[in-house]
Amino acid sequence: MLIGGLIGGISNLIMNADNIDNFWEGLGYFGVGAAAGALSAGVGAGANVAMAGGSFGAGFMGTAAGVSSTGFIAGAVTGASAGLTNGFVSGTGNGLLGGQNLGQSLSSGLDQGWRQGLGGGLTGGIFGGFDAMSKDVNFWTGKTDLNLSTGYGAHNIADVNQTITGKYVGKYEGVNIYESAKLGQGQYSGGITLPGRGIIVGNGVMTRNLYPELLQHEFGHILQANEVGLKAFYMVIGKESLASAAMHGKFGWDHNTFWTETWSNYMSSNYFGSRYIFSSSFPIQNISWYNYLKLKACTYMPWP
């Protein structure tokens, strides 16, 4: 919003230079542009976060860290809302400064609003669509089909042999995050780490910060891959974690205490430090020498 306000103020000052006769008039045009730029930036960000499933208010205030939507539709809504806001505020404000009465100024604001909204929607949609393509999700919706059977570190998921539709909702520590109602919601959500794609969780986990502990746990699996390499991760951690997840709840088996999961929590707790959220659902334990040597041995083995 600060950057948008600064750009908006300078731009409006330049565009109305012929109408400025003194310092105070210049300050007025700068203020109108700054207000339009700041508000349009906030509204656009709020709309973008809301399209991802988060809170408009959090997006407007810039507190929805990492949350964003993608795709033509989300981009069009974002661009249109920002353009409409900018056009209406600047058109109305400039009209008042130019000597128009309130009715005329509002009319000017509405006229500029729909024009900038239309242009912003089209431009935003195109950029949103190309952004979605760069993330390998649907051009229009920002959604994609995700095969859970190729995932590592499944948490609280009864059926890992399924393909579900997930929606891109932003980045967490640089990792793509997808949400799907198929994995539940909030504290009742499951989570799974996908090779080469990112992390998929239930609705609201990322967008409304309803279950940050789960995100930290799943991110721990990303750290595991960074530690031992993708091959060892694929051949050992992935297979054993999925097998453990499939056994969860049977004969008293607890997937959450399996070594692939407790080591993930250990890695995550070291990474986040004081920001780590301790939870009894995610017990912490370092990897044993046996399992670590097993992982290292995979470095010298051919891919299956």
N, C-alpha and C positions, 0 to 999 in steps of 0.2 A: 504493500500500500504506500509506503514511503517513497519507493522508487517510482511507482505509478504517479504519485502526486507531484514529484519533482519533474518528471517528463511532461506530464499534463500541463503543469504551470508554465514551463518554458515554451512548450508548443503553442499554447493559447496566447501567450504574450507575443510570440513572433507573428502568428497569424492575424492578430489584431493590432499590429504596430501602427497602421495608418489611422486608427481610431484613438490613439493615445496622445494626449497633450501634456500630461504632467505625471509626476511620480505616483500620485495616489491612484490615478486611473490605471497606470501600469500595474500597480500592486493589486488593484481590483481584478484585472483580467488574469493576472497570475494566480490569484486566489481561486477564481472560478475554475481555471484549468486544473489547479492542484486538487480541488475538491472533486472534480469530475474524474481525474485520473486515479485518485486514491479510492474513491467509491467504486469505480468500475473494476479496479483490480480486486478489491475485496469481494464484490458481488460475483465476479468471474470465478475467483478461487472458491467461494462458497458453493456456487453452482456445480463446479467440477467435483468437489468433494461429495456433495449431495448425490450426484449422478453415480458415484462409486458406492453409495450406500451409507455414507457418513453424515455428519451434522453440518448443515449449511452454516450455522453460527461458528462452529469450530474452523471451518474452511475460511470464512470471512475474517476471523481474528488471527488466522495463521497458526492455530494450535493443533491442527490435524496432521501431525508430523508424518510425512511419507505417503499419506493417502492421496490418491489421484485416480481419475478415470481416463479411459482412452476409447478410441473409436469415433466414427463420424458423428453419431448421435450425440455423444457426450461432448465432443468438440463443438458441435453446432450450438448446443444449449449454452455452453460456456461462453463462446464467442458472441452469441446473440444477446445474452444477458449483460455482458460487459459493454458491448456496443450500445445497447439501448440505454444503459445507465449513463455512459459517457455523453452520448448525444443529448439526452434529456437535460442533464445537469448543465452542460456547457451551453446548450442552446438557450435554456431559460436564463442562466446567469448572464450570458453575453447580451441577450436581449434587454434585460433590465439595465445593464451598464450602458447600452446604446440608446437609452431613452424610451424604449417601448413600455407600455403599461403592462400590468400583470397578465392580463388575458392574452395579449399579443406575445409576451415572453413565453408563456406556457405553450402557446401554439407553435412557436419556433422550436421549443424544446421537444415537443412531441414529433414534429416534422423531422428534426435531426435524429431523434431517438430511433424512429422506425427505419430510417435510412442506414444509420450506423449499425443498428441491430441486424438488419438484413445482410449487410456486408460482413459484419463480424461473424454471423452464423454460418455463412457460406465458407468464409476463410477458415474459421475454427473447425468446421466439419471436415474440410479437406486435410488440414494439418492433423486433426485427430485420427482420421482414417489412416494416413500414412504412418503416424506414430503407432497405431495398433498393428499395422503390418510389420513394423520393425520389431515388435514384441511377439510376433508370431501368433496373434489372436485375430478374431474376426474384424474385418475392416469397419463394419457398421456398428457392432455391439460391444466389442472389446472382450468377447467371451471365447472360450476354446474348450475342446474336449480333452480331458486329462485321464490317462490310463493309470489308475492307482496301483495296478499290479507291478508297475515298474518303479514304484516308490520305495523309499528307504525310511525307516524310523516311524512306522505308522503308530499313532497314538489314539486310543479310544475309537478305533474303527473295526467293526465286526467283519465286514466284507471288503477285503482289499483286492479281490478279483473283479473289479468293475471299472467301467469308464463313465465319468460324470462330467457335466458341464460346469466349468468354473469361470468366474468373472475376474479380470485383472482389476486390482484395487490399489496398486501402489507398490512401493519398495520398502523393505525393512532391512536396514543395514546393507543396502545395495542388492538385496535379493528380491526377485519378483514374487508378489503375494497374490493369490487367487482366493476368492471366497465362493462357497457353494452351500446352499441350504441342505444339500444331501449329507453334509458332514455335521449338521446340527447348527446350534446358535449359542453364542456366548460361552458361558461356563460349561455348557453341555456339548461343546464342539469337539470333534475329532480333528486330527491334523496329520499330514503326511508330507514328507520331503520328496520332491520329484527330481530325478537326475536331468540336469540340463535345462530345467524349466523354472523351478523355484519351490515355493511352499504353498500348499492349499489347506485352508481351514474353513470352519463354518462361518455363517453370516455374523457380522459385527465384531469378530475377533480383532481384526485390524482396523476396520473403518470406524468403529465406535470404542475401540480400546477395551473390549469386554473381557478379554482373556489374554493379557500380555505374557503371562507365564508360559502359555502354550507356544507362543511365537518364539520366546527365548529357548524353549526346549527344542523346537524344530530347527532353529538356527544352529543349535549345537551340532546337529547332524551335518550341516554345511561345514562347520569347523572341523569335524572328523574327516571329511573328504579332503579338506585342505591339508590336514596333518599327515594322512597316510597315502594320499593319492586316490584317484578315481577308480583305478583297477582293484585295489585292495578293498576299497569301499564297496564296489559293486560285487565282488566275489565273496566277501565275508560278511560285512556289516549289513548290506542289503538283504542277502538271503536269510541270515540268521534273525534279523529284526522282523522281517515279514513272517517268518515261521513262528516266531514268538508271539507276534500280534495275532496270528490265526489261532493260537492256543489260549489266548487270554480268557480267563474265567473258567476254563476247563480243568477239572481235577485240582482246583485251587491254584492254578498257574496265574502269576501276576506279571504281565508284560512290562509294567512300569519299573520292576526291580531287575529286569534282564540287563546284562552288562552293556549292550549297545545303547540302552536308554539312560542308564545311570552315568555312563561315561559322557554321553551327550550333555547331560546336566552339569557334569564336572567341567567340561570344556566351556560351556556357556557361562557358568558362574565365574570362571577365571576371566573370560572375555569382558563381561559386563561389570565385574567388580561390585562397587557399591550400588550400581543400578540393578543388580540381579534381584529378582523377586523370589524369595525362598517359599517353597510350597511342598507339603507332604505328598502331593501327587507326583512330584518329580524328585525322587531321592538322588542324592549326589554321591558318586563313588568313582575314584580313578580306575583306569583300566588295569587289569592284572598283567603280569609279565607274559603269561601264557598267551592271552589273547593278543597282546601287542606284537609278540614274536610271530604269531599266526598271520597277522596283518602284514608284517614286514616280509614274511616269506612269499607272499603273493607278488611282491615286486619283481621277483625273479621267475615267476610262473607265466606261461603264455595265457592269453585270453581264451576262455572256453569257446 
